[in-house]
Amino acid sequence: MMARATIKSVARETGYSVGTVSNALRGAASVREETRQEIQAAAARLGYRVNMDGLKLRTNKSYRIAVLVSVSTEASEEWEGVEFTRILAGISAALHDSRYEMSVFNVADLSDAMTTLARIVQDGLADGAIFSGTLHDDPRIAFLQQHGFPFVTMGMSNSKTPHAYVDIDSQAAAFDATARLVQLGHRRIALVNPPAQLIYATQREQGYTQALTEAGLKPDPALIFNGPTTARTGQNCLEALMKLRGRPTAVICANEAMTLGVLSAAHKSGVQIGRELVVISTDDLQLSRYFVPPPSTYYVPIEDTSRLLGEYMLKALDGADPSETQKKIRATLIERQPDTPAPQTAPTT
């Protein structure tokens, strides 16, 4: 019977030190990618297998990454969670060649998330955590920093202590969308935004306001709506907008679900999209290309953001400096409509 392959036999095979082989096989960032691939290929040829039970005992680690997934308790929010399968797939792909596995924790709200994180940290259920929906003065971030527990957020934060994050440049996306509409002749532009306590909602409003101000236009608070990122919110917002004395000629939506709600409400009320009203979406799944009519979209591939979450988690676990694990991704315009207002519905003052 062939002897079981060990780190020492992999080291003899490759000519690298036992320390380098050990670091490469555990996916340490200190090992160059080419070296890691060479060592892992040799380990596979020799049939090397890590004894995970023994490794967990020796290192006092779980080799699990906790991913917190927000699950709405309201049945009406039927769109909620559609993106999570793609996000989980990206994180899983990033962890594939490491020793880490992903554990998903469903949380209903902030209080539930805090209880879950406390259990993860205190009971050693995972070695790191990934979560989204960063808030102003986010207690999740403060708790994990206080306990020195590695984490990555989907969304930057205003924490005074730097941490790993991946974010869409929401301020730039809202600025670009608003500036484009102004240039096309729109003067009454509505913003359908997430809940105000979310950091990216503030960033979007800042970009929107900046673009209007630079164009010499005064932002109208009546044209800014905040609510859950659901189709129902988009529907409610458009119904309210149509009751205004000065109706908007364009609406910028924070995601595809809100966009779908706006389009549905417009159809129901007889508003002609493309003539009486222009709708701009922000998305990462490109489902909006199937909407009728398909709106112009500021697009960020979800694969880019979700894979980076996993990659940055591994780096954070390896002690990387936060400056190496922070990225803001700029959205790209996909123009599906001319988005020019009909002359009779686009007042210039």
ZAVOFI-191031 format. One line per 10 residues: their letters; for each residue x, y, z of N, C-alpha, C. Coordinates in steps of 0.02 Angstrom, whole numbers. Each point is the difference from the previous one (the first is absolute). Layout:
<pts>
A	X Y Z X Y Z X Y Z ~ ...
</pts>
This chain:
<pts>
MMARATIKSV	43 -60 0 -43 60 0 44 62 0 ~ -18 48 -43 39 62 -5 -8 41 64 ~ 57 26 25 -2 41 60 -41 63 -12 ~ -34 21 52 -41 60 -5 44 62 -10 ~ -18 41 -50 40 60 -15 -4 48 59 ~ 57 33 15 3 48 54 29 66 -26 ~ 0 51 43 29 64 -19 74 -9 -17 ~ 34 -44 39 71 -11 -13 11 -32 -68 ~ -43 -48 -19 10 -32 -66 -16 49 -56 ~ -48 45 10 -14 53 -50 60 47 -5
ARETGYSVGT	31 15 57 59 44 0 57 -33 -38 ~ 12 -65 10 53 -36 -36 -15 1 -75 ~ -63 -9 -18 -19 -3 -70 11 67 -36 ~ -14 55 35 3 66 -31 65 37 12 ~ 36 -19 52 62 35 15 -10 61 45 ~ -62 13 20 -13 56 44 5 -22 73 ~ 7 49 44 4 -16 72 -68 -24 25 ~ 2 -35 58 -61 -24 30 -46 59 17 ~ 30 55 23 -39 60 18 -36 29 -60 ~ 36 4 -57 -31 28 -61 -56 -45 -25
VSNALRGAAS	12 -66 3 -51 -47 -22 -62 5 44 ~ 11 4 66 -56 6 46 -40 62 -13 ~ 35 57 -10 -35 63 -14 -38 -3 -65 ~ 30 -30 -51 -32 -5 -65 -63 -42 3 ~ 3 -56 37 -56 -45 3 -58 28 42 ~ 15 48 43 -54 32 37 -23 65 -32 ~ 29 16 -60 -23 58 -37 24 66 27 ~ 57 1 34 25 62 29 19 50 -54 ~ -17 64 11 15 52 -49 74 14 -6 ~ 39 -23 48 73 13 -1 36 -41 -54
VREETRQEIQ	-34 -51 -27 30 -42 -52 -22 25 -69 ~ 49 8 -45 -17 23 -68 -49 -48 -33 ~ -43 27 -43 -52 -40 -32 30 -57 -41 ~ 55 13 -37 31 -51 -40 27 -57 43 ~ 31 19 57 27 -50 46 -57 -42 30 ~ -53 34 20 -57 -34 30 -29 -52 -48 ~ -8 21 -63 -29 -47 -50 46 -60 -11 ~ 66 12 -3 48 -54 -10 -3 -50 58 ~ -2 27 61 -1 -44 59 -66 -38 4 ~ -55 33 -13 -65 -34 3 -6 -53 -54
AAAARLGYRV	30 12 -58 -2 -50 -54 40 -62 21 ~ 58 12 31 41 -56 24 -36 -39 54 ~ -34 37 46 -36 -33 53 -56 -43 -28 ~ -34 24 -52 -54 -39 -31 28 -63 -33 ~ 58 6 -33 32 -59 -32 17 -54 51 ~ 24 23 58 21 -47 52 -58 -26 42 ~ -59 29 -11 -58 -21 38 -2 27 70 ~ 30 60 10 1 30 67 -70 22 20 ~ -20 -16 60 -65 22 27 11 27 70 ~ -30 56 13 5 31 66 -47 -36 48
NMDGLKLRTN	26 -16 58 -42 -27 54 -32 60 35 ~ -61 18 -22 -31 61 25 -17 -4 74 ~ -19 -59 25 -16 -5 71 62 14 42 ~ 56 -29 -21 62 13 37 22 72 -6 ~ -9 28 -61 20 69 -11 -41 48 43 ~ -65 -13 6 -43 43 40 21 -3 74 ~ 18 -59 22 23 -7 70 65 36 11 ~ 46 -6 -47 66 31 8 -4 76 -3 ~ -43 26 -43 -2 73 -12 -55 34 39 ~ -45 -39 29 -58 29 35 -41 44 -46
KSYRIAVLVS	-6 -21 -63 -39 36 -50 -55 -45 -27 ~ -53 31 -26 -56 -38 -28 7 -12 -75 ~ 40 43 -33 8 0 -73 -68 10 -35 ~ -40 43 31 -64 18 -29 -6 76 -4 ~ -33 23 -52 -14 71 -8 -76 9 7 ~ -20 43 45 -72 13 10 -22 54 -48 ~ -53 -14 -37 -31 49 -45 -70 13 25 ~ -12 62 20 -67 18 26 -45 21 -57 ~ -57 -33 -5 -48 14 -53 -64 27 31 ~ -21 59 -22 -61 30 26 -61 -33 -34
VSTEASEEWE	-44 -27 41 -60 -32 -25 -60 38 26 ~ -37 32 -44 -58 39 20 -55 -44 27 ~ -33 24 52 -57 -37 28 -66 21 -33 ~ 4 48 -46 -61 23 -34 -7 -34 -68 ~ -54 -37 -8 -10 -38 -62 -6 46 -60 ~ -20 63 11 -10 45 -56 65 19 -33 ~ 56 -8 36 64 18 -29 28 -58 -40 ~ -37 -18 -53 16 -61 -36 67 3 -37 ~ 25 61 -14 63 6 -36 60 -9 47 ~ -12 11 64 54 -1 49 37 -67 -1
GVEFTRILAG	65 3 -7 41 -60 3 17 -30 -67 ~ -25 27 -55 14 -28 -66 75 -1 -14 ~ 36 52 22 70 6 -16 44 -44 43 ~ -25 -23 57 43 -34 48 29 -65 -28 ~ -36 -36 -42 28 -61 -28 61 14 -42 ~ -1 56 -38 58 19 -40 58 23 44 ~ -17 37 53 52 23 46 34 -59 34 ~ -41 -48 23 28 -59 33 43 -40 -48 ~ -21 -5 -63 39 -37 -50 68 33 -10 ~ 2 66 -2 64 35 -9 46 -9 58
ISAALHDSRY	-27 5 61 41 -10 60 27 -71 1 ~ -44 -48 -14 20 -70 0 55 -14 -51 ~ -4 31 -58 52 -8 -51 67 26 24 ~ -2 57 36 62 29 26 32 -44 53 ~ -41 -37 37 25 -43 54 20 -70 -25 ~ -14 -14 -63 5 -68 -25 69 -32 11 ~ 53 37 -13 67 -28 5 31 9 70 ~ -39 25 46 25 7 69 -28 -56 43 ~ 16 0 63 -26 -50 46 -67 21 31 ~ -21 60 -18 -60 27 32 -63 -20 -36
EMSVFNVADL	-53 -11 39 -66 -12 -27 -46 55 23 ~ -55 7 -34 -48 54 15 -58 -27 41 ~ -18 38 51 -59 -16 40 -48 59 -5 ~ -62 -13 -19 -50 53 -10 -43 6 63 ~ -8 62 24 -42 14 58 -55 48 -21 ~ -62 -21 4 -57 43 -17 -16 46 59 ~ -6 64 -14 -17 48 52 -60 42 -23 ~ -44 15 47 -62 36 -17 9 76 3 ~ 42 24 47 8 71 9 66 14 35 ~ 12 63 18 64 19 31 9 -35 67
SDAMTTLARI	-52 -3 41 5 -32 65 18 -74 -8 ~ -31 -32 -48 13 -71 -13 72 -9 -23 ~ 24 47 -42 69 -3 -25 50 7 57 ~ -14 45 47 45 9 58 2 -63 43 ~ -57 -30 11 -3 -62 40 39 -56 -35 ~ -9 -4 -66 35 -52 -39 75 10 1 ~ 22 62 -9 72 14 0 31 -15 69 ~ -37 17 53 25 -15 67 10 -75 9 ~ -47 -39 -26 5 -73 5 58 -27 -42 ~ 9 29 -60 55 -21 -43 68 12 33
VQDGLADGAI	7 59 29 64 19 31 12 -40 64 ~ -49 -2 44 9 -31 66 4 -76 -4 ~ -37 -30 -47 0 -73 -4 49 -26 -53 ~ 36 45 -33 49 -21 -50 -30 -35 -59 ~ -60 22 -21 -34 -32 -56 31 15 -68 ~ 40 53 -3 34 19 -62 62 40 18 ~ 44 9 -50 62 38 10 -5 70 -28 ~ -52 13 -40 -10 66 -30 -73 7 -20 ~ -21 62 -14 -70 13 -17 -5 48 -59 ~ -51 -10 -41 -15 43 -56 -73 21 6
FSGTLHDDPR	-14 65 -7 -70 23 2 -6 64 -41 ~ -62 19 -14 -14 58 -43 -45 49 36 ~ -21 53 -36 -46 48 28 30 42 55 ~ 60 28 -11 33 39 52 -40 62 18 ~ 0 15 65 -39 55 28 46 56 25 ~ -29 58 10 35 52 37 9 -25 72 ~ 61 6 27 14 -25 68 -23 -72 7 ~ 25 -43 -43 -22 -70 -4 25 -39 61 ~ -47 -25 43 21 -36 60 33 -67 -16 ~ -15 -31 -57 32 -62 -19 75 10 -10
IAFLQQHGFP	17 54 -34 70 16 -13 36 14 66 ~ -30 41 42 30 17 64 12 -62 43 ~ -49 -46 1 5 -61 40 58 -43 -24 ~ 5 -11 -66 52 -43 -26 69 31 9 ~ 5 65 -8 64 34 11 21 -5 73 ~ -48 7 45 13 -4 71 29 -68 19 ~ -23 -53 -34 23 -67 15 57 -23 -46 ~ 24 44 -44 55 -18 -44 -17 -57 -47 ~ -63 -2 -21 -24 -55 -41 1 21 -74 ~ 34 -37 -44 4 19 -71 -68 2 -34
FVTMGMSNSK	-10 50 -42 -64 5 -37 10 42 -62 ~ -47 -8 -47 -2 40 -61 -73 22 -9 ~ -10 62 -19 -68 24 -11 -12 14 -74 ~ -62 -13 -21 -22 22 -66 -27 71 11 ~ 42 49 -12 -16 69 13 51 29 48 ~ 23 60 -15 48 32 44 -35 26 62 ~ 38 27 48 -30 26 60 36 64 21 ~ -28 33 51 32 60 26 38 -15 65 ~ 18 -64 9 39 -20 58 67 35 0 ~ 22 23 58 65 33 6 58 -49 -8
TPHAYVDIDS	-14 -63 12 51 -53 -9 -10 -32 -68 ~ 50 2 -44 -8 -30 -67 -14 -74 4 ~ -39 -24 -49 -15 -72 -4 -10 -19 -73 ~ -2 -66 -12 -8 -25 -68 -71 11 -24 ~ -7 22 -63 -67 7 -30 5 -1 -76 ~ -56 -17 -31 -10 7 -72 -63 42 -8 ~ 2 49 -44 -57 45 -5 -10 22 -72 ~ -62 13 -17 -16 34 -63 4 75 13 ~ 29 37 -45 6 72 9 -69 31 -11 ~ -41 -2 52 -70 22 -5 -5 74 -14
QAAAFDATAR	44 39 30 -2 73 -11 14 17 -72 ~ 50 -33 -29 17 12 -70 -56 -22 -46 ~ -31 -58 15 -54 -25 -43 -59 48 -1 ~ -18 25 59 -57 48 4 18 66 -33 ~ 62 22 9 22 62 -32 -2 -7 -76 ~ 28 -55 -26 3 -10 -72 -70 -4 -30 ~ -45 -36 33 -69 -7 -25 -35 68 -1 ~ 7 38 54 -33 65 4 28 49 -50 ~ 67 3 -5 33 46 -46 -19 -16 -72 ~ -6 -64 -16 -19 -20 -67 -71 23 -17
LVQLGHRRIA	-46 -9 47 -69 21 -11 -6 75 -6 ~ 38 37 40 0 73 -5 24 22 -69 ~ 53 -32 -23 28 17 -66 -50 -15 -56 ~ -44 -50 10 -49 -18 -50 -62 45 3 ~ -2 46 49 -55 48 2 -48 -7 58 ~ 11 -49 43 -44 -10 58 15 51 54 ~ -52 24 33 8 47 55 -34 -25 64 ~ -50 -43 -8 -34 -29 58 18 -75 1 ~ 49 -17 42 27 -68 3 -11 -27 70 ~ -34 -58 4 -14 -31 65 53 -53 16
LVNPPAQLIY	11 -10 65 47 -51 24 -37 -48 45 ~ -3 -64 -20 -30 -52 41 57 -37 34 ~ 5 9 65 61 -17 38 -14 -52 54 ~ 52 -35 24 -8 -47 55 -15 36 66 ~ -11 -38 54 -11 32 65 57 46 20 ~ -17 57 30 49 53 13 56 -22 46 ~ -11 -51 43 52 -20 47 57 -38 -33 ~ -10 -22 -62 53 -35 -37 49 51 -29 ~ 64 -15 6 51 48 -23 -6 13 -74 ~ -15 -52 -39 -1 12 -72 -60 42 -21
ATQREQGYTQ	-52 3 41 -56 45 -14 23 73 5 ~ 39 15 51 28 68 8 47 16 -58 ~ 41 -48 -19 47 11 -55 -38 14 -65 ~ -53 -36 -12 -39 11 -61 -32 70 0 ~ -27 19 57 -31 66 4 52 56 -8 ~ 60 -12 25 53 50 -8 19 8 -74 ~ 6 -56 -35 17 4 -72 -55 34 -40 ~ -61 -17 15 -59 30 -33 -2 76 12 ~ 8 20 63 -2 70 18 58 39 -31 ~ 58 -31 -1 59 33 -29 -10 14 -74
ALTEAGLKPD	-27 -48 -36 -10 8 -73 -51 56 -13 ~ -54 2 38 -49 53 -9 29 69 16 ~ 37 3 55 29 64 21 50 26 -51 ~ 41 -44 -25 50 20 -50 -33 24 -65 ~ -62 -23 -12 -37 22 -60 -41 62 14 ~ 5 26 61 -38 61 18 -72 -14 17 ~ -16 -62 17 -68 -19 18 -5 -11 76 ~ -56 20 28 -10 -8 72 -35 -66 13 ~ 31 -44 40 -32 -64 16 -66 10 36 ~ -50 -40 -19 -66 4 30 -10 -62 44
PALIFNGPTT	-5 9 66 -9 -57 46 -61 -42 -18 ~ -50 29 -32 -61 -37 -18 14 -54 -52 ~ 58 5 -34 17 -48 -52 46 -56 25 ~ 15 -1 64 43 -52 29 -41 -45 45 ~ 1 -65 -15 -37 -49 39 48 -53 28 ~ -11 -19 62 39 -54 31 -46 -56 22 ~ 23 -61 -10 -40 -57 22 36 -65 -14 ~ -27 -57 22 30 -66 -14 12 -9 -74 ~ 54 -35 -17 17 -8 -71 -43 -54 -33 ~ -64 14 -3 -48 -48 -27 -42 31 -56
ARTGQNCLEA	-34 -43 -37 -44 25 -53 -58 41 29 ~ -23 -20 60 -54 37 32 19 73 13 ~ 62 10 22 24 68 12 -1 41 -65 ~ 25 -30 -54 -1 35 -64 -70 18 -22 ~ -45 -46 10 -70 11 -19 -30 58 41 ~ 11 -2 66 -27 52 43 30 68 -16 ~ 64 1 -15 33 64 -16 -29 32 -62 ~ -9 -40 -53 -26 30 -61 -71 25 9 ~ -40 -38 37 -68 23 13 0 67 35 ~ 46 10 48 5 64 35 26 54 -46
LMKLRGRPTA	48 -16 -43 29 49 -46 -52 26 -49 ~ -45 -43 -22 -50 21 -49 -52 47 29 ~ -1 6 66 -46 46 33 29 70 10 ~ 65 7 -15 33 65 9 -24 49 -53 ~ 0 65 19 -18 52 -48 52 2 -57 ~ 64 -4 20 53 -2 -50 26 -71 -6 ~ -30 -38 -45 20 -70 -7 72 -6 -26 ~ 34 -53 18 68 -11 -28 -5 -26 -72 ~ 53 12 -38 4 -29 -67 48 -59 -1 ~ 35 -11 56 48 -56 4 3 -25 72
VICANEAMTL	13 -65 7 6 -32 65 63 -43 0 ~ 41 8 52 61 -41 8 -14 -49 57 ~ 6 -65 -14 -15 -51 50 64 -34 25 ~ 0 -18 65 60 -28 31 13 -73 -19 ~ -52 -36 -22 12 -69 -21 -56 -22 -48 ~ 7 -61 -24 -47 -25 -50 -70 -11 28 ~ -5 -21 62 -66 -12 30 -40 65 3 ~ 32 54 23 -34 65 2 -20 22 -71 ~ 45 -13 -48 -14 19 -69 -62 -37 -25 ~ -5 -63 14 -58 -40 -21 -64 29 29
GVLSAAHKSG	2 21 63 -58 29 32 -21 65 -32 ~ 50 42 -18 -15 63 -33 -32 -12 -68 ~ 27 -47 -38 -28 -16 -66 -71 -27 5 ~ -11 -42 50 -67 -28 11 -51 54 16 ~ 20 46 46 -46 54 19 -13 47 -59 ~ 52 12 -41 -8 43 -58 -51 -30 -49 ~ 8 -65 -12 -47 -34 -45 -71 3 26 ~ -7 -11 65 -66 1 31 -34 68 -4 ~ 41 53 5 -29 68 -1 -2 31 -69 ~ 24 -38 -51 -3 25 -68 56 47 -19
VQIGRELVVI	53 3 40 58 43 -15 43 -35 -52 ~ 17 35 -54 39 -30 -54 75 5 16 ~ 31 -58 11 72 -1 12 37 15 -65 ~ 46 46 3 37 20 -60 -26 64 -30 ~ -63 18 16 -27 63 -24 -17 47 58 ~ -41 -24 44 -19 42 58 49 -9 58 ~ 33 -57 2 45 -15 56 57 -45 -22 ~ 60 17 22 60 -40 -13 20 -33 66 ~ 18 -64 -3 21 -37 60 70 -26 -9 ~ 43 13 49 69 -24 0 8 -49 58
STDDLQLSRY	31 -58 -13 9 -50 51 73 -5 22 ~ 11 -32 57 67 -20 22 -6 -74 15 ~ 45 -40 -29 -8 -72 10 65 -38 -4 ~ -3 -64 18 59 -43 -4 -17 -69 -30 ~ -63 -11 -16 -21 -64 -29 -20 6 -74 ~ -10 61 -23 -23 14 -69 -69 -29 -14 ~ -40 -10 51 -68 -22 -11 -42 55 -32 ~ 22 63 9 -39 56 -26 -2 2 -76 ~ 44 -37 -32 -3 -2 -74 -64 -35 -24 ~ -33 -37 45 -62 -34 -19 -62 40 19
FVPPPSTYYV	9 58 33 -57 42 17 -28 31 -63 ~ -63 23 3 -32 32 -57 -22 70 19 ~ 32 51 -32 59 -6 -42 63 -9 42 ~ 53 -28 -29 62 -9 39 34 67 13 ~ 11 18 63 29 66 16 75 2 -9 ~ 27 59 -9 72 9 5 21 -16 71 ~ 60 -27 7 21 -27 65 72 16 15 ~ 13 15 64 69 5 24 16 -67 33 ~ 46 -36 -33 9 -72 14 68 -16 31 ~ -1 -42 52 61 -28 30 -11 -76 3
PIEDTSRLLG	43 -40 -32 -9 -73 1 4 -27 72 ~ -50 -38 20 -1 -27 68 57 -49 11 ~ 24 -31 -54 56 -47 6 63 35 25 ~ 12 61 -23 59 37 21 -2 15 75 ~ -57 24 24 -5 19 70 1 -61 46 ~ -37 -52 -18 -6 -57 45 65 -40 5 ~ 36 -8 -56 64 -36 3 50 39 41 ~ 0 66 -8 46 41 40 -14 -6 75 ~ -63 -8 18 -16 -9 71 36 -60 29 ~ -1 -55 -37 35 -60 22 75 8 0
EYMLKALDGA	27 31 -52 72 10 -4 25 45 56 ~ -37 54 14 20 45 53 -7 -32 69 ~ -48 -45 7 -7 -36 63 61 -42 14 ~ 24 -35 -50 61 -40 9 59 43 17 ~ 6 58 -32 55 45 16 -5 28 70 ~ -61 17 20 -11 27 68 19 -53 52 ~ -17 -63 -13 18 -55 45 75 -9 5 ~ 34 18 -54 73 -7 -2 35 62 28 ~ -40 49 25 29 58 32 19 57 -48 ~ -31 0 -60 17 53 -48 -21 68 26
DPSETQKKIR	39 51 -20 -17 69 18 -66 19 -35 ~ -45 36 35 -64 19 -31 7 37 -67 ~ 57 35 -9 10 35 -64 3 -48 -59 ~ 14 -64 13 4 -50 -52 -68 -35 -12 ~ -48 16 43 -64 -36 -4 -58 49 1 ~ 6 53 -39 -54 49 -7 -6 19 -74 ~ -61 -4 -26 -9 16 -71 -69 29 -12 ~ -2 55 -39 -63 28 -23 -3 -11 -76 ~ -55 -29 -23 -7 -18 -71 -48 50 -33 ~ 22 28 -55 -41 50 -35 -48 -34 -49
ATLIERQPDT	-61 21 1 -51 -28 -44 9 24 -72 ~ -20 -42 -47 5 16 -72 -70 10 -29 ~ -9 52 -39 -65 13 -31 -14 -48 -57 ~ -58 -33 3 -26 -39 -56 -60 38 -26 ~ 7 32 -57 -53 44 -26 -48 -41 -43 ~ -61 -7 25 -51 -39 -36 -54 44 -29 ~ -5 62 25 -49 48 -23 34 66 -14 ~ -27 41 -46 30 66 -12 -7 46 61 ~ -51 -12 42 -10 37 63 -8 75 -9 ~ -21 22 -60 -12 71 -11 -74 14 13
PAPQTAPTT	-16 53 35 -70 14 17 -39 28 -60 ~ -64 -16 -1 -44 31 -51 -4 74 15 ~ 3 43 -51 1 73 11 -56 25 45 ~ -59 -27 -7 -57 26 38 0 -21 73 ~ 45 -48 17 -1 -25 70 66 15 36 ~ 42 40 -31 65 14 32 8 75 7 ~ -30 30 51 8 72 10 73 18 12 ~ 20 58 -26 70 20 4 13 45 59 ~ -51 14 39 10 42 59 -26 -35 61
</pts>
